[in-house]
Amino acid sequence: MSEMSLHASWPWLRKSTLTFFLLSTLLINPEGKSHQNFDKAKNQSTYSLIEELKKGGKIIYMRHATTKTDWADQASTELSLDDCSTQRKLSAVGRLEATQIGNSLRNHGVPIGSVISSEYCRAIDTAQLSFREHKTNKALNFLPCEVCTESDNATYRKRLLPLLSQSVDQGNNLVLVGHDDPFEAVTGIYPEPMGVLFIIEPKGSQNFNILGSIHPQDLIEFQSNRGTKQ
């Protein structure tokens, strides 16, 4: 994974650290393998990624917002998806973070269509706070493993690839709110920090391109600065 710091193209944005992958940089195929050509890699600022989202037809894969603690509740024998008390919960910071992310996307005219969340409470709460609606899909759930095997990763790929490569109406963007392990199993990229958004161009036939990622704080600060600089 390639990471670099850059000054955004708008002078009122702070220095931003973005992880970026372009059409020529990272293409994910049905076997879950990435084909990389870093010679053609280009930077994508927060502004340019939002401009891509405003065109519609993209998928936003969002890792749930910040939680109170970070532990592998999916492997706990006490876990119940029907009982939030057995799961990691969003912290007060995470709840505010989720709300601000949704506000920023709306304020910048990003069209949002369907919002699909895993069945975990922290993902559902993130979806609801950010986008005010959600449906759940167990294909976004964890498997009950903390250290997952290649067989587990193959299952993650089988579940998630169809969601990441599906066609999206050009007038909207599809939001998937999920977790770290499934995304890493498909892409080889660990999605950090919590609340990060990966911008994906679906290509069909279980192929997709990752156009870039937006750090949650970059998006939140982009919102506040955009409101004061016209």
Backbone as CSV, one residue per row, in Angstrom:
resi,resn,N_x,N_y,N_z,CA_x,CA_y,CA_z,C_x,C_y,C_z
1,MET,0.847,-1.189,0.000,0.000,0.000,0.000,0.878,1.233,0.000
2,SER,0.527,2.177,-0.843,1.337,3.380,-0.975,0.674,4.537,-0.255
3,GLU,1.425,5.212,0.602,0.874,6.315,1.370,1.808,7.500,1.242
4,MET,1.218,8.700,1.106,2.067,9.872,1.019,1.315,11.092,1.502
5,SER,2.068,12.098,1.924,1.474,13.348,2.358,1.494,14.325,1.204
6,LEU,0.452,15.157,1.116,0.384,16.116,0.041,-0.395,17.330,0.492
7,HIS,-0.146,18.443,-0.172,-0.946,19.634,0.051,-2.115,19.582,-0.908
8,ALA,-3.320,19.706,-0.384,-4.504,19.668,-1.231,-4.497,20.849,-2.188
9,SER,-5.254,20.688,-3.260,-5.224,21.704,-4.301,-5.910,22.993,-3.875
10,TRP,-6.727,22.942,-2.839,-7.360,24.155,-2.332,-6.512,24.673,-1.181
11,PRO,-6.084,25.927,-1.188,-5.125,26.423,-0.202,-5.641,26.411,1.217
12,TRP,-6.972,26.384,1.403,-7.492,26.423,2.771,-7.625,25.048,3.394
13,LEU,-7.244,24.001,2.672,-7.236,22.673,3.265,-5.913,22.434,3.961
14,ARG,-5.952,21.721,5.100,-4.709,21.412,5.788,-3.957,20.343,5.010
15,LYS,-2.687,20.150,5.374,-1.918,19.081,4.741,-2.618,17.768,5.021
16,SER,-2.813,16.974,3.989,-3.652,15.805,4.092,-2.865,14.555,3.758
17,THR,-3.066,13.497,4.552,-2.444,12.217,4.254,-3.501,11.312,3.669
18,LEU,-3.319,10.910,2.433,-4.300,10.107,1.733,-3.644,8.840,1.219
19,THR,-4.386,7.760,1.264,-3.968,6.547,0.596,-4.682,6.524,-0.742
20,PHE,-3.956,6.329,-1.827,-4.597,6.471,-3.120,-4.321,5.277,-4.020
21,PHE,-5.331,4.909,-4.776,-5.208,3.870,-5.772,-6.065,4.293,-6.960
22,LEU,-5.526,4.246,-8.159,-6.235,4.663,-9.352,-6.478,3.469,-10.263
23,LEU,-7.234,3.719,-11.319,-7.516,2.699,-12.310,-6.254,1.974,-12.733
24,SER,-5.183,2.720,-12.985,-3.929,2.102,-13.414,-3.130,1.553,-12.246
25,THR,-3.598,1.822,-11.013,-2.812,1.473,-9.841,-3.282,0.192,-9.182
26,LEU,-4.589,0.069,-8.972,-5.060,-1.112,-8.264,-6.362,-1.592,-8.870
27,LEU,-6.307,-2.701,-9.556,-7.487,-3.351,-10.105,-7.658,-4.670,-9.370
28,ILE,-8.829,-4.859,-8.771,-9.094,-6.095,-8.042,-9.873,-7.027,-8.945
29,ASN,-9.401,-8.251,-9.084,-10.075,-9.213,-9.941,-10.813,-10.250,-9.104
30,PRO,-11.568,-11.159,-9.728,-12.377,-12.107,-8.953,-11.584,-13.004,-8.020
31,GLU,-10.298,-13.195,-8.284,-9.491,-14.030,-7.381,-8.996,-13.243,-6.172
32,GLY,-9.359,-11.964,-6.115,-8.943,-11.142,-4.988,-7.497,-10.716,-5.069
33,LYS,-6.907,-10.740,-6.260,-5.515,-10.347,-6.428,-5.456,-8.928,-6.993
34,SER,-4.496,-8.156,-6.538,-4.363,-6.784,-7.010,-3.259,-6.695,-8.051
35,HIS,-3.568,-6.003,-9.140,-2.573,-5.764,-10.177,-2.130,-4.312,-10.044
36,GLN,-0.866,-4.087,-9.724,-0.394,-2.751,-9.395,0.587,-2.238,-10.443
37,ASN,0.455,-0.971,-10.759,1.414,-0.294,-11.628,1.686,1.068,-11.020
38,PHE,2.659,1.139,-10.134,2.904,2.358,-9.381,3.555,3.439,-10.239
39,ASP,4.091,3.068,-11.415,4.674,4.079,-12.285,3.631,5.085,-12.752
40,LYS,2.353,4.671,-12.797,1.289,5.539,-13.295,0.425,6.106,-12.168
41,ALA,0.852,5.880,-10.938,0.043,6.340,-9.800,-0.011,7.863,-9.763
42,LYS,-1.193,8.380,-9.395,-1.377,9.826,-9.252,-2.081,10.097,-7.929
43,ASN,-1.879,11.298,-7.410,-2.527,11.685,-6.163,-3.977,12.053,-6.397
44,GLN,-4.808,11.749,-5.427,-6.189,12.179,-5.436,-6.433,12.935,-4.141
45,SER,-6.703,14.225,-4.229,-6.996,15.004,-3.039,-8.420,14.726,-2.587
46,THR,-8.729,15.147,-1.358,-10.100,15.026,-0.862,-11.064,15.697,-1.824
47,TYR,-10.686,16.866,-2.312,-11.563,17.596,-3.224,-11.846,16.788,-4.490
48,SER,-10.820,16.220,-5.099,-11.026,15.508,-6.356,-11.831,14.230,-6.158
49,LEU,-11.655,13.575,-5.023,-12.449,12.378,-4.747,-13.921,12.737,-4.537
50,ILE,-14.186,13.835,-3.864,-15.565,14.284,-3.699,-16.167,14.641,-5.057
51,GLU,-15.371,15.256,-5.926,-15.856,15.559,-7.269,-16.223,14.272,-8.016
52,GLU,-15.445,13.217,-7.828,-15.784,11.926,-8.431,-17.110,11.406,-7.873
53,LEU,-17.298,11.527,-6.571,-18.530,11.055,-5.952,-19.738,11.845,-6.440
54,LYS,-19.565,13.114,-6.704,-20.670,13.944,-7.177,-21.178,13.495,-8.546
55,LYS,-20.350,12.774,-9.297,-20.779,12.236,-10.593,-21.692,11.021,-10.424
56,GLY,-21.646,10.389,-9.257,-22.439,9.193,-9.018,-21.802,7.944,-9.600
57,GLY,-22.464,6.821,-9.400,-22.003,5.560,-9.949,-20.875,4.896,-9.185
58,LYS,-20.557,5.409,-8.000,-19.440,4.871,-7.213,-19.967,4.103,-5.993
59,ILE,-19.066,3.399,-5.373,-19.343,2.713,-4.110,-18.422,3.298,-3.053
60,ILE,-18.989,3.659,-1.923,-18.215,4.111,-0.768,-18.150,2.950,0.213
61,TYR,-16.955,2.411,0.426,-16.801,1.415,1.494,-16.272,2.148,2.716
62,MET,-17.084,2.218,3.732,-16.747,2.960,4.949,-16.567,1.984,6.110
63,ARG,-15.408,2.020,6.714,-15.245,1.269,7.964,-16.004,2.033,9.047
64,HIS,-16.648,1.296,9.930,-17.410,1.934,11.007,-16.574,2.986,11.732
65,ALA,-17.248,3.941,12.362,-16.567,5.026,13.070,-15.887,4.513,14.340
66,THR,-15.204,5.402,15.035,-14.359,5.057,16.178,-15.159,4.428,17.317
67,THR,-14.603,3.360,17.884,-15.257,2.658,18.997,-14.559,2.957,20.318
68,LYS,-15.213,2.567,21.401,-14.651,2.800,22.737,-13.376,2.000,22.937
69,THR,-13.380,0.768,22.477,-12.208,-0.108,22.577,-12.063,-0.833,21.255
70,ASP,-10.920,-1.473,21.066,-10.676,-2.227,19.840,-10.310,-3.650,20.234
71,TRP,-11.262,-4.530,20.110,-11.003,-5.930,20.416,-11.847,-6.802,19.488
72,ALA,-11.445,-8.052,19.349,-12.050,-8.945,18.366,-13.322,-9.572,18.921
73,ASP,-14.377,-8.772,19.007,-15.626,-9.304,19.559,-16.225,-10.391,18.674
74,GLN,-15.851,-10.388,17.379,-16.404,-11.401,16.478,-15.999,-12.814,16.873
75,ALA,-14.892,-12.929,17.617,-14.412,-14.246,18.037,-14.876,-14.614,19.439
76,SER,-15.635,-13.732,20.069,-16.100,-13.982,21.437,-17.256,-14.983,21.453
77,THR,-17.201,-15.909,22.410,-18.295,-16.875,22.546,-19.561,-16.212,23.073
78,GLU,-19.424,-15.009,23.618,-20.583,-14.300,24.163,-21.234,-13.360,23.154
79,LEU,-20.676,-13.275,21.964,-21.212,-12.354,20.967,-22.625,-12.731,20.549
80,SER,-23.494,-11.730,20.518,-24.820,-11.873,19.934,-25.085,-10.638,19.084
81,LEU,-25.406,-10.848,17.826,-25.692,-9.719,16.954,-26.995,-9.026,17.332
82,ASP,-27.796,-9.676,18.143,-29.053,-9.083,18.618,-28.878,-8.336,19.938
83,ASP,-27.668,-8.343,20.490,-27.433,-7.721,21.795,-26.183,-6.844,21.707
84,CYS,-26.406,-5.535,21.616,-25.284,-4.609,21.454,-24.341,-4.612,22.649
85,SER,-24.818,-5.061,23.802,-23.967,-5.068,24.993,-22.848,-6.088,24.892
86,THR,-22.947,-7.023,23.946,-21.905,-8.033,23.766,-20.900,-7.613,22.688
87,GLN,-21.071,-6.417,22.157,-20.249,-5.964,21.042,-19.504,-4.672,21.377
88,ARG,-18.488,-4.368,20.577,-17.860,-3.052,20.642,-18.883,-2.001,20.237
89,LYS,-18.818,-0.863,20.922,-19.777,0.214,20.648,-19.024,1.454,20.184
90,LEU,-19.726,2.309,19.445,-19.136,3.591,19.081,-18.901,4.409,20.335
91,SER,-17.780,5.099,20.376,-17.520,6.052,21.457,-18.261,7.346,21.159
92,ALA,-18.242,8.273,22.115,-18.841,9.593,21.876,-18.139,10.268,20.704
93,VAL,-16.825,10.099,20.621,-16.060,10.648,19.494,-16.526,10.015,18.186
94,GLY,-16.731,8.711,18.196,-17.158,8.007,16.995,-18.550,8.414,16.540
95,ARG,-19.445,8.633,17.471,-20.804,9.054,17.107,-20.781,10.440,16.466
96,LEU,-19.990,11.336,17.035,-19.865,12.663,16.439,-19.185,12.576,15.077
97,GLU,-18.158,11.755,14.986,-17.425,11.557,13.747,-18.367,11.079,12.628
98,ALA,-19.186,10.079,12.929,-20.120,9.546,11.937,-21.098,10.620,11.470
99,THR,-21.619,11.402,12.414,-22.559,12.475,12.071,-21.894,13.512,11.177
100,GLN,-20.679,13.893,11.513,-19.976,14.924,10.747,-19.603,14.436,9.345
101,ILE,-19.262,13.172,9.215,-18.946,12.619,7.895,-20.164,12.709,6.980
102,GLY,-21.304,12.293,7.486,-22.526,12.377,6.689,-22.874,13.804,6.334
103,ASN,-22.735,14.711,7.301,-23.032,16.123,7.048,-22.132,16.681,5.954
104,SER,-20.854,16.333,5.997,-19.912,16.846,5.008,-20.262,16.368,3.601
105,LEU,-20.581,15.087,3.468,-20.949,14.567,2.154,-22.210,15.246,1.625
106,ARG,-23.192,15.438,2.484,-24.418,16.131,2.054,-24.139,17.579,1.686
107,ASN,-23.344,18.262,2.501,-23.048,19.680,2.252,-22.321,19.893,0.926
108,HIS,-21.607,18.881,0.479,-20.878,18.999,-0.779,-21.615,18.367,-1.946
109,GLY,-22.885,18.045,-1.740,-23.719,17.601,-2.844,-23.423,16.211,-3.354
110,VAL,-22.911,15.336,-2.498,-22.653,13.960,-2.899,-23.960,13.178,-2.839
111,PRO,-24.439,12.657,-3.964,-25.709,11.925,-3.958,-25.541,10.529,-3.355
112,ILE,-26.395,10.208,-2.415,-26.342,8.920,-1.742,-27.612,8.141,-2.039
113,GLY,-27.451,6.927,-2.521,-28.583,6.049,-2.767,-28.763,5.095,-1.603
114,SER,-28.614,3.814,-1.865,-28.781,2.817,-0.811,-27.604,2.843,0.156
115,VAL,-27.901,2.569,1.420,-26.886,2.461,2.462,-27.033,1.074,3.079
116,ILE,-26.002,0.273,2.967,-26.044,-1.108,3.442,-24.979,-1.295,4.509
117,SER,-25.384,-1.857,5.629,-24.501,-2.031,6.777,-24.371,-3.505,7.120
118,SER,-23.288,-3.837,7.806,-23.214,-5.152,8.425,-24.250,-5.217,9.545
119,GLU,-24.378,-6.366,10.163,-25.363,-6.539,11.226,-24.807,-6.197,12.608
120,TYR,-23.567,-5.722,12.663,-22.978,-5.330,13.944,-23.479,-3.947,14.341
121,CYS,-23.690,-3.756,15.643,-24.290,-2.509,16.134,-23.455,-1.288,15.772
122,ARG,-22.140,-1.398,15.827,-21.308,-0.229,15.539,-21.396,0.194,14.075
123,ALA,-21.598,-0.771,13.192,-21.765,-0.446,11.773,-23.157,0.135,11.520
124,ILE,-24.168,-0.455,12.129,-25.534,0.063,11.991,-25.619,1.491,12.520
125,ASP,-25.028,1.735,13.698,-25.062,3.084,14.280,-24.319,4.079,13.386
126,THR,-23.189,3.650,12.824,-22.449,4.530,11.913,-23.306,4.888,10.703
127,ALA,-23.938,3.884,10.111,-24.778,4.120,8.933,-25.928,5.062,9.256
128,GLN,-26.562,4.843,10.384,-27.729,5.647,10.740,-27.324,7.087,11.071
129,LEU,-26.250,7.253,11.821,-25.796,8.604,12.176,-25.284,9.360,10.954
130,SER,-24.613,8.672,10.049,-24.045,9.334,8.878,-25.084,9.612,7.801
131,PHE,-25.950,8.615,7.546,-26.814,8.685,6.365,-28.310,8.635,6.678
132,ARG,-28.644,8.443,7.968,-30.029,8.521,8.442,-30.918,7.396,7.929
133,GLU,-30.312,6.393,7.380,-31.054,5.217,6.925,-30.062,4.085,6.688
134,HIS,-30.569,2.863,6.658,-29.709,1.733,6.346,-30.539,0.478,6.154
135,LYS,-29.962,-0.445,5.430,-30.405,-1.833,5.394,-29.208,-2.666,5.813
136,THR,-29.445,-3.874,6.288,-28.325,-4.726,6.681,-28.137,-5.871,5.695
137,ASN,-26.896,-6.320,5.617,-26.553,-7.458,4.772,-25.457,-8.237,5.484
138,LYS,-25.745,-9.493,5.789,-24.787,-10.299,6.551,-23.503,-10.567,5.773
139,ALA,-23.502,-10.317,4.468,-22.270,-10.497,3.684,-21.178,-9.528,4.120
140,LEU,-21.555,-8.455,4.837,-20.584,-7.489,5.344,-20.091,-7.852,6.745
141,ASN,-20.636,-8.913,7.327,-20.273,-9.311,8.687,-18.872,-9.912,8.756
142,PHE,-18.357,-9.934,9.980,-17.149,-10.702,10.286,-17.443,-12.194,10.233
143,LEU,-16.395,-12.983,10.039,-16.401,-14.393,10.383,-15.916,-14.504,11.828
144,PRO,-16.215,-15.594,12.525,-15.831,-15.710,13.938,-14.367,-16.072,14.135
145,CYS,-13.478,-15.249,13.577,-12.048,-15.540,13.713,-11.302,-14.248,14.012
146,GLU,-10.326,-14.341,14.909,-9.452,-13.204,15.181,-8.218,-13.271,14.284
147,VAL,-7.634,-14.446,14.172,-6.567,-14.691,13.205,-7.167,-15.608,12.144
148,CYS,-7.472,-15.055,10.996,-8.231,-15.784,9.985,-7.314,-16.599,9.079
149,THR,-7.826,-17.730,8.630,-7.089,-18.614,7.734,-7.318,-18.182,6.284
150,GLU,-6.585,-18.777,5.364,-6.797,-18.492,3.949,-8.192,-18.928,3.522
151,SER,-8.695,-20.000,4.132,-10.066,-20.426,3.845,-11.070,-19.361,4.286
152,ASP,-10.816,-18.761,5.462,-11.677,-17.665,5.928,-11.621,-16.491,4.949
153,ASN,-10.420,-16.151,4.513,-10.260,-15.031,3.585,-10.950,-15.304,2.256
154,ALA,-10.919,-16.551,1.812,-11.622,-16.914,0.584,-13.134,-16.722,0.759
155,THR,-13.631,-17.027,1.945,-15.052,-16.810,2.227,-15.381,-15.330,2.221
156,TYR,-14.505,-14.518,2.828,-14.707,-13.067,2.788,-14.767,-12.579,1.336
157,ARG,-13.860,-13.056,0.504,-13.844,-12.618,-0.890,-15.115,-13.023,-1.620
158,LYS,-15.575,-14.239,-1.365,-16.799,-14.713,-2.006,-17.996,-13.858,-1.608
159,ARG,-18.011,-13.416,-0.364,-19.120,-12.583,0.129,-19.061,-11.151,-0.391
160,LEU,-17.857,-10.568,-0.347,-17.741,-9.123,-0.536,-17.515,-8.698,-1.983
161,LEU,-16.850,-9.516,-2.772,-16.571,-9.131,-4.155,-17.827,-8.750,-4.942
162,PRO,-18.923,-9.519,-4.842,-20.117,-9.118,-5.596,-20.655,-7.751,-5.173
163,LEU,-20.511,-7.400,-3.898,-21.005,-6.107,-3.426,-20.134,-4.965,-3.929
164,LEU,-18.824,-5.179,-3.988,-17.902,-4.122,-4.393,-17.849,-3.918,-5.900
165,SER,-18.343,-4.870,-6.660,-18.257,-4.782,-8.123,-19.610,-4.558,-8.792
166,GLN,-20.670,-4.484,-8.006,-22.016,-4.357,-8.588,-22.228,-3.000,-9.233
167,SER,-23.062,-2.975,-10.249,-23.374,-1.740,-10.951,-24.157,-0.804,-10.049
168,VAL,-23.844,0.495,-10.133,-24.518,1.518,-9.328,-25.089,2.574,-10.266
169,ASP,-26.313,2.992,-10.018,-26.954,4.024,-10.832,-26.103,5.290,-10.849
170,GLN,-25.951,5.901,-12.025,-25.094,7.073,-12.168,-25.588,8.278,-11.378
171,GLY,-26.837,8.271,-10.979,-27.358,9.405,-10.211,-27.099,9.322,-8.727
172,ASN,-26.545,8.206,-8.276,-26.327,8.005,-6.849,-25.027,7.264,-6.597
173,ASN,-24.659,7.184,-5.322,-23.554,6.351,-4.872,-24.085,5.360,-3.841
174,LEU,-23.572,4.173,-3.878,-23.923,3.130,-2.916,-22.940,3.181,-1.759
175,VAL,-23.451,3.105,-0.532,-22.597,3.093,0.662,-22.636,1.711,1.305
176,LEU,-21.467,1.164,1.574,-21.328,-0.080,2.335,-20.596,0.255,3.621
177,VAL,-21.208,-0.021,4.756,-20.578,0.242,6.052,-20.189,-1.103,6.668
178,GLY,-18.894,-1.305,6.811,-18.434,-2.608,7.256,-17.230,-2.547,8.169
179,HIS,-16.337,-3.507,7.989,-15.264,-3.756,8.951,-13.927,-3.913,8.239
180,ASP,-12.878,-4.098,9.041,-11.525,-4.153,8.491,-11.185,-5.475,7.819
181,ASP,-11.399,-6.605,8.500,-10.932,-7.890,7.986,-11.531,-8.269,6.631
182,PRO,-12.841,-8.119,6.420,-13.375,-8.485,5.099,-12.762,-7.658,3.971
183,PHE,-12.596,-6.357,4.198,-12.031,-5.487,3.167,-10.582,-5.855,2.881
184,GLU,-9.827,-6.125,3.930,-8.428,-6.495,3.743,-8.302,-7.822,2.999
185,ALA,-9.212,-8.753,3.274,-9.153,-10.051,2.600,-9.356,-9.906,1.099
186,VAL,-10.186,-8.963,0.686,-10.476,-8.767,-0.736,-9.392,-7.945,-1.424
187,THR,-8.908,-6.901,-0.766,-8.031,-5.923,-1.421,-6.562,-6.024,-1.042
188,GLY,-6.272,-6.640,0.103,-4.912,-6.621,0.622,-4.572,-5.319,1.318
189,ILE,-5.553,-4.441,1.491,-5.355,-3.139,2.128,-6.040,-3.146,3.493
190,TYR,-5.300,-2.794,4.536,-5.936,-2.671,5.847,-6.564,-1.282,5.953
191,PRO,-7.894,-1.198,6.152,-8.573,0.098,6.164,-8.454,0.798,7.511
192,GLU,-7.576,1.760,7.582,-7.423,2.516,8.809,-7.314,3.999,8.491
193,PRO,-7.762,4.817,9.476,-8.306,4.485,10.786,-9.792,4.117,10.682
194,MET,-10.402,3.846,11.816,-11.848,3.671,11.829,-12.501,4.936,11.270
195,GLY,-13.514,4.741,10.443,-14.187,5.875,9.798,-13.650,6.204,8.422
196,VAL,-12.592,5.526,7.970,-12.026,5.806,6.650,-13.024,5.416,5.561
197,LEU,-13.004,6.152,4.457,-13.871,5.887,3.324,-13.015,5.538,2.102
198,PHE,-13.272,4.399,1.488,-12.627,4.030,0.234,-13.611,4.275,-0.899
199,ILE,-13.146,4.956,-1.942,-13.987,5.307,-3.069,-13.706,4.310,-4.188
200,ILE,-14.742,3.606,-4.601,-14.596,2.462,-5.494,-15.410,2.667,-6.765
201,GLU,-14.796,2.336,-7.884,-15.481,2.346,-9.177,-15.771,0.895,-9.564
202,PRO,-17.045,0.480,-9.495,-17.355,-0.912,-9.840,-17.232,-1.145,-11.338
203,LYS,-16.727,-2.317,-11.715,-16.517,-2.635,-13.125,-17.320,-3.848,-13.584
204,GLY,-18.087,-4.470,-12.661,-18.839,-5.656,-13.014,-17.964,-6.890,-13.084
205,SER,-18.610,-8.043,-13.214,-17.889,-9.322,-13.302,-16.889,-9.485,-12.173
206,GLN,-17.266,-9.004,-10.990,-16.453,-9.095,-9.780,-15.100,-8.386,-9.917
207,ASN,-15.084,-7.303,-10.661,-13.902,-6.449,-10.783,-14.265,-5.033,-10.353
208,PHE,-13.302,-4.344,-9.769,-13.522,-2.953,-9.397,-12.188,-2.242,-9.278
209,ASN,-12.251,-0.928,-9.346,-11.071,-0.089,-9.148,-11.241,0.721,-7.874
210,ILE,-10.174,0.845,-7.107,-10.176,1.726,-5.948,-9.570,3.060,-6.375
211,LEU,-10.388,4.107,-6.360,-9.929,5.417,-6.807,-9.132,6.148,-5.737
212,GLY,-9.409,5.862,-4.484,-8.686,6.529,-3.407,-9.379,6.329,-2.084
213,SER,-8.830,6.929,-1.051,-9.451,6.872,0.264,-9.414,8.252,0.901
214,ILE,-10.373,8.494,1.767,-10.463,9.769,2.471,-10.417,9.504,3.973
215,HIS,-9.450,10.107,4.635,-9.354,10.023,6.089,-10.547,10.770,6.682
216,PRO,-11.197,10.227,7.718,-12.381,10.907,8.249,-12.123,12.334,8.700
217,GLN,-10.958,12.587,9.299,-10.684,13.944,9.767,-10.498,14.908,8.604
218,ASP,-9.928,14.408,7.495,-9.803,15.249,6.303,-11.183,15.669,5.804
219,LEU,-12.110,14.715,5.788,-13.456,15.018,5.304,-14.173,15.980,6.240
220,ILE,-13.996,15.802,7.546,-14.640,16.682,8.525,-14.074,18.093,8.423
221,GLU,-12.763,18.215,8.306,-12.160,19.537,8.194,-12.469,20.178,6.849
222,PHE,-12.590,19.376,5.827,-13.003,19.881,4.523,-14.382,20.528,4.638
223,GLN,-15.254,19.914,5.418,-16.592,20.466,5.640,-16.518,21.825,6.317
224,SER,-15.782,21.907,7.444,-15.777,23.146,8.221,-15.101,24.279,7.459
225,ASN,-13.997,23.986,6.757,-13.323,25.016,5.982,-14.161,25.455,4.795
226,ARG,-14.849,24.499,4.148,-15.670,24.833,2.991,-16.769,25.811,3.373
227,GLY,-17.216,25.701,4.649,-18.289,26.574,5.096,-17.831,28.000,5.341
228,THR,-16.516,28.197,5.532,-16.029,29.533,5.847,-15.320,30.196,4.682
229,LYS,-14.945,29.406,3.671,-14.245,29.955,2.519,-15.109,29.765,1.285
230,GLN,-15.519,30.822,0.668,-16.370,30.750,-0.516,-15.594,31.276,-1.713
